[in-house]
Amino acid sequence: MFIYHPVPVVFSRGNGSTIWDPEGKKYIDFLAAYSAVNQGHCHPKIIKALQEQVEKLTLSSRAFYNDKFPVFAERLTNMLGYEMVLPMNTGAEGVETALKVARKWGHEKKNIPKDEAIIVSCCGCFHGRTLAVISMSCDNDATRGFGPLLPGNLKVDFGDADSLEKIFKEKGDKIAGFLFEPIQGEAGVVIPPEGYLKAVRELCTKHNVLMIADEVQSGLARSGKMLACDWEEIRPDMVVENVLIRVDCVISDDDNSSLSSIKSRSSASGPFSSIFRLVVGGIVKPLQALGQFLGARRSCGSSSSSSLSISGDEGGEIEQGGVTHHSPTQVLKNFEEIRYLRIELPSGELGIDEGVLLKWRAEFGSTLDHCVILGASSVIQPNPMRVSQAIVTTTVESPASDDNGSIPESFYTNGGLKLRVVWTISSLIAASARHYLLQPIIAEHKTLRSLVLSDSDGQGVLCMNRDQLEELRVKPLSASSASKRTLVPALNMRLWYAPTLELPDGTVLKGATLVAIRPSESKKEASDVSWVSSAAFEEPYEAAVKMLVKRKTYCLEMNSF
């Protein structure tokens, strides 16, 4: 049966991202089985696990215990921050199981009348080709000729929180679950508007609806974070996940787990996640979610190894917040000439409390040349009605009459200075660790003229120009191999502080602090302006730098580390 329109290329063998056809012609596999083999073809760790397992036992089924499933389950739940996992054979089976759990939960715990439970889904989302799943689809090609479709489904536009809220208000007492993809795949890689996932989490919590995320395509670091939902720091009640080797899973929380011991991946999960873990584990009873091939020892062994290929820290891989990425060295090794290189990491390394501002920009040669750090204990976003007034007040260059630019005594007594020292050291460690990792790229690519390493949330930027790159190539690097970072030399620092700083766009920084850093051995210019460039940060923080350097300057020193 021809159920696809395949590209006229015949796969014969593969290694990593490279594919060969039977005639030996080579291709790069950008599809990667719709991201199911993002770890690459014939990953040696997975091959080894498969070979070792197939020599021991083929299949136990769930009628018996085996010694691999507990290891696999523990690894996966720990990696994703949940307490319970049910492995299935395909993504569609995973979605079907999640729907069954949601319906049964709705009837038994939400008291939805028998056979009246509703599942809400999004137009454009793809969850498989089974009858229950296509019954939720808006794609006529997927449903034509397969009726009658299953009842109990409602559809909303993806990314439209208002439409979802309207349905919840109208039929919320009968809605058991909301099924969605955090990033739509088949629809064309559609990313929802910022704030949509948080709004969904809040609506599901408010209306007592299970939030079910289908992350078969977007999960396990494919979006840059372990789960795509992590981008908005929300925690679904159930996640359907693909674990790469013949196993798709429904992941949720256990009703018997201790709430105090739960390691939540997000503080924004909402109270309903706690309610869910207390009740949903007791909903599906033995024999109500079975499959002939479930419990395959071979799949669990290789999938456990596959998850290792995501979270491992072996050579050539960089671990960022629990997500492993191919190193820049690996990515760039096939490019003979690179002049301008900009690398973006998924997120900043420094975990800071919500509302705190911390940004840094550093320049390196063979060691640190210069670093600027901007911090604030809290940020108050502008009120549009006050922007014009803010522009007037902040154009006054002299400080207010009750503020002479000096640091108040409370700054020292309430731990303000100590906190700034922690920010400074943390920023320098993050910068020097990035610098250390760049050595192989700089050594191998002699044509580089500019290199910038940043992160997606704009926390830190490391820059190197042509002269600095050449300096690193010819001058031995003073580095700590144990901590994998460049050693930071003895430093001279200048600090500026303002208890409150209102910027031209109306943004208000509380406890605004600017720190400029240079090695002690470098030439000490008298001008404060020479220590820091206002262009180190984008607006509105460029204005903050200009305003802070007009205040009183404090000089500090720091030993090497």
WOMO-V265857 format. One record per residue. N is the residue number from 1. SS is DSSP state (~ for helix, > for strand, _ for the rest). Layout:
n->N ss->SS
n->N ss->SS
This chain:
n->1 ss->_
n->2 ss->_
n->3 ss->_
n->4 ss->_
n->5 ss->_
n->6 ss->_
n->7 ss->_
n->8 ss->_
n->9 ss->_
n->10 ss->_
n->11 ss->_
n->12 ss->_
n->13 ss->>
n->14 ss->>
n->15 ss->>
n->16 ss->>
n->17 ss->_
n->18 ss->>
n->19 ss->>
n->20 ss->>
n->21 ss->_
n->22 ss->_
n->23 ss->_
n->24 ss->_
n->25 ss->_
n->26 ss->>
n->27 ss->>
n->28 ss->>
n->29 ss->_
n->30 ss->_
n->31 ss->_
n->32 ss->~
n->33 ss->~
n->34 ss->~
n->35 ss->~
n->36 ss->_
n->37 ss->_
n->38 ss->_
n->39 ss->_
n->40 ss->_
n->41 ss->>
n->42 ss->_
n->43 ss->_
n->44 ss->~
n->45 ss->~
n->46 ss->~
n->47 ss->~
n->48 ss->~
n->49 ss->~
n->50 ss->~
n->51 ss->~
n->52 ss->~
n->53 ss->~
n->54 ss->~
n->55 ss->_
n->56 ss->_
n->57 ss->_
n->58 ss->_
n->59 ss->_
n->60 ss->_
n->61 ss->_
n->62 ss->_
n->63 ss->_
n->64 ss->_
n->65 ss->_
n->66 ss->_
n->67 ss->_
n->68 ss->_
n->69 ss->~
n->70 ss->~
n->71 ss->~
n->72 ss->~
n->73 ss->~
n->74 ss->~
n->75 ss->~
n->76 ss->~
n->77 ss->~
n->78 ss->~
n->79 ss->~
n->80 ss->~
n->81 ss->_
n->82 ss->_
n->83 ss->_
n->84 ss->>
n->85 ss->>
n->86 ss->>
n->87 ss->>
n->88 ss->>
n->89 ss->_
n->90 ss->_
n->91 ss->~
n->92 ss->~
n->93 ss->~
n->94 ss->~
n->95 ss->~
n->96 ss->~
n->97 ss->~
n->98 ss->~
n->99 ss->~
n->100 ss->~
n->101 ss->~
n->102 ss->~
n->103 ss->~
n->104 ss->~
n->105 ss->~
n->106 ss->~
n->107 ss->~
n->108 ss->~
n->109 ss->_
n->110 ss->_
n->111 ss->_
n->112 ss->_
n->113 ss->_
n->114 ss->_
n->115 ss->_
n->116 ss->_
n->117 ss->_
n->118 ss->>
n->119 ss->>
n->120 ss->>
n->121 ss->>
n->122 ss->>
n->123 ss->>
n->124 ss->_
n->125 ss->_
n->126 ss->_
n->127 ss->_
n->128 ss->_
n->129 ss->_
n->130 ss->_
n->131 ss->~
n->132 ss->~
n->133 ss->~
n->134 ss->~
n->135 ss->_
n->136 ss->_
n->137 ss->_
n->138 ss->_
n->139 ss->_
n->140 ss->~
n->141 ss->~
n->142 ss->~
n->143 ss->~
n->144 ss->_
n->145 ss->_
n->146 ss->_
n->147 ss->_
n->148 ss->_
n->149 ss->_
n->150 ss->_
n->151 ss->_
n->152 ss->_
n->153 ss->>
n->154 ss->>
n->155 ss->>
n->156 ss->>
n->157 ss->>
n->158 ss->_
n->159 ss->_
n->160 ss->_
n->161 ss->~
n->162 ss->~
n->163 ss->~
n->164 ss->~
n->165 ss->~
n->166 ss->~
n->167 ss->~
n->168 ss->~
n->169 ss->~
n->170 ss->~
n->171 ss->~
n->172 ss->~
n->173 ss->~
n->174 ss->~
n->175 ss->>
n->176 ss->>
n->177 ss->>
n->178 ss->>
n->179 ss->>
n->180 ss->>
n->181 ss->_
n->182 ss->_
n->183 ss->>
n->184 ss->>
n->185 ss->_
n->186 ss->_
n->187 ss->_
n->188 ss->_
n->189 ss->_
n->190 ss->>
n->191 ss->>
n->192 ss->_
n->193 ss->_
n->194 ss->_
n->195 ss->_
n->196 ss->~
n->197 ss->~
n->198 ss->~
n->199 ss->~
n->200 ss->~
n->201 ss->~
n->202 ss->~
n->203 ss->~
n->204 ss->~
n->205 ss->~
n->206 ss->~
n->207 ss->_
n->208 ss->_
n->209 ss->_
n->210 ss->>
n->211 ss->>
n->212 ss->>
n->213 ss->>
n->214 ss->>
n->215 ss->>
n->216 ss->_
n->217 ss->_
n->218 ss->_
n->219 ss->_
n->220 ss->_
n->221 ss->_
n->222 ss->_
n->223 ss->_
n->224 ss->_
n->225 ss->_
n->226 ss->_
n->227 ss->_
n->228 ss->~
n->229 ss->~
n->230 ss->~
n->231 ss->~
n->232 ss->~
n->233 ss->_
n->234 ss->_
n->235 ss->_
n->236 ss->_
n->237 ss->_
n->238 ss->>
n->239 ss->>
n->240 ss->>
n->241 ss->>
n->242 ss->>
n->243 ss->_
n->244 ss->_
n->245 ss->_
n->246 ss->_
n->247 ss->_
n->248 ss->>
n->249 ss->>
n->250 ss->>
n->251 ss->>
n->252 ss->>
n->253 ss->_
n->254 ss->_
n->255 ss->_
n->256 ss->_
n->257 ss->_
n->258 ss->_
n->259 ss->~
n->260 ss->~
n->261 ss->~
n->262 ss->_
n->263 ss->_
n->264 ss->_
n->265 ss->_
n->266 ss->_
n->267 ss->_
n->268 ss->_
n->269 ss->_
n->270 ss->_
n->271 ss->~
n->272 ss->~
n->273 ss->~
n->274 ss->~
n->275 ss->~
n->276 ss->~
n->277 ss->~
n->278 ss->~
n->279 ss->~
n->280 ss->~
n->281 ss->~
n->282 ss->~
n->283 ss->_
n->284 ss->_
n->285 ss->_
n->286 ss->_
n->287 ss->_
n->288 ss->_
n->289 ss->_
n->290 ss->_
n->291 ss->_
n->292 ss->_
n->293 ss->_
n->294 ss->_
n->295 ss->_
n->296 ss->_
n->297 ss->~
n->298 ss->~
n->299 ss->~
n->300 ss->~
n->301 ss->~
n->302 ss->~
n->303 ss->~
n->304 ss->~
n->305 ss->~
n->306 ss->~
n->307 ss->~
n->308 ss->~
n->309 ss->~
n->310 ss->~
n->311 ss->~
n->312 ss->_
n->313 ss->_
n->314 ss->_
n->315 ss->_
n->316 ss->_
n->317 ss->>
n->318 ss->>
n->319 ss->>
n->320 ss->>
n->321 ss->_
n->322 ss->_
n->323 ss->>
n->324 ss->>
n->325 ss->>
n->326 ss->>
n->327 ss->_
n->328 ss->~
n->329 ss->~
n->330 ss->~
n->331 ss->~
n->332 ss->~
n->333 ss->_
n->334 ss->_
n->335 ss->_
n->336 ss->_
n->337 ss->_
n->338 ss->_
n->339 ss->_
n->340 ss->>
n->341 ss->>
n->342 ss->>
n->343 ss->>
n->344 ss->>
n->345 ss->>
n->346 ss->_
n->347 ss->_
n->348 ss->_
n->349 ss->_
n->350 ss->_
n->351 ss->_
n->352 ss->_
n->353 ss->_
n->354 ss->_
n->355 ss->_
n->356 ss->_
n->357 ss->>
n->358 ss->>
n->359 ss->>
n->360 ss->>
n->361 ss->>
n->362 ss->>
n->363 ss->>
n->364 ss->>
n->365 ss->_
n->366 ss->_
n->367 ss->_
n->368 ss->>
n->369 ss->>
n->370 ss->>
n->371 ss->>
n->372 ss->>
n->373 ss->>
n->374 ss->>
n->375 ss->>
n->376 ss->>
n->377 ss->_
n->378 ss->>
n->379 ss->>
n->380 ss->>
n->381 ss->_
n->382 ss->_
n->383 ss->_
n->384 ss->~
n->385 ss->~
n->386 ss->~
n->387 ss->~
n->388 ss->~
n->389 ss->~
n->390 ss->~
n->391 ss->~
n->392 ss->~
n->393 ss->~
n->394 ss->~
n->395 ss->_
n->396 ss->_
n->397 ss->_
n->398 ss->_
n->399 ss->_
n->400 ss->_
n->401 ss->_
n->402 ss->_
n->403 ss->_
n->404 ss->_
n->405 ss->_
n->406 ss->_
n->407 ss->_
n->408 ss->_
n->409 ss->_
n->410 ss->~
n->411 ss->~
n->412 ss->~
n->413 ss->~
n->414 ss->_
n->415 ss->_
n->416 ss->~
n->417 ss->~
n->418 ss->~
n->419 ss->~
n->420 ss->~
n->421 ss->~
n->422 ss->~
n->423 ss->~
n->424 ss->~
n->425 ss->~
n->426 ss->~
n->427 ss->~
n->428 ss->~
n->429 ss->~
n->430 ss->~
n->431 ss->~
n->432 ss->~
n->433 ss->~
n->434 ss->~
n->435 ss->~
n->436 ss->~
n->437 ss->~
n->438 ss->_
n->439 ss->~
n->440 ss->~
n->441 ss->~
n->442 ss->~
n->443 ss->~
n->444 ss->~
n->445 ss->_
n->446 ss->_
n->447 ss->_
n->448 ss->_
n->449 ss->_
n->450 ss->>
n->451 ss->>
n->452 ss->>
n->453 ss->>
n->454 ss->>
n->455 ss->>
n->456 ss->_
n->457 ss->_
n->458 ss->_
n->459 ss->_
n->460 ss->>
n->461 ss->>
n->462 ss->>
n->463 ss->>
n->464 ss->>
n->465 ss->_
n->466 ss->~
n->467 ss->~
n->468 ss->~
n->469 ss->~
n->470 ss->~
n->471 ss->~
n->472 ss->~
n->473 ss->~
n->474 ss->~
n->475 ss->_
n->476 ss->_
n->477 ss->_
n->478 ss->_
n->479 ss->>
n->480 ss->>
n->481 ss->_
n->482 ss->_
n->483 ss->_
n->484 ss->_
n->485 ss->>
n->486 ss->>
n->487 ss->_
n->488 ss->_
n->489 ss->_
n->490 ss->_
n->491 ss->>
n->492 ss->>
n->493 ss->>
n->494 ss->>
n->495 ss->>
n->496 ss->>
n->497 ss->>
n->498 ss->>
n->499 ss->>
n->500 ss->>
n->501 ss->>
n->502 ss->>
n->503 ss->_
n->504 ss->_
n->505 ss->_
n->506 ss->_
n->507 ss->_
n->508 ss->>
n->509 ss->>
n->510 ss->>
n->511 ss->>
n->512 ss->>
n->513 ss->>
n->514 ss->>
n->515 ss->>
n->516 ss->>
n->517 ss->>
n->518 ss->>
n->519 ss->>
n->520 ss->_
n->521 ss->_
n->522 ss->_
n->523 ss->_
n->524 ss->_
n->525 ss->_
n->526 ss->_
n->527 ss->_
n->528 ss->_
n->529 ss->~
n->530 ss->~
n->531 ss->~
n->532 ss->_
n->533 ss->_
n->534 ss->~
n->535 ss->~
n->536 ss->~
n->537 ss->_
n->538 ss->_
n->539 ss->_
n->540 ss->_
n->541 ss->~
n->542 ss->~
n->543 ss->~
n->544 ss->~
n->545 ss->~
n->546 ss->~
n->547 ss->~
n->548 ss->~
n->549 ss->_
n->550 ss->_
n->551 ss->_
n->552 ss->_
n->553 ss->_
n->554 ss->>
n->555 ss->>
n->556 ss->>
n->557 ss->>
n->558 ss->>
n->559 ss->_
n->560 ss->_
n->561 ss->_
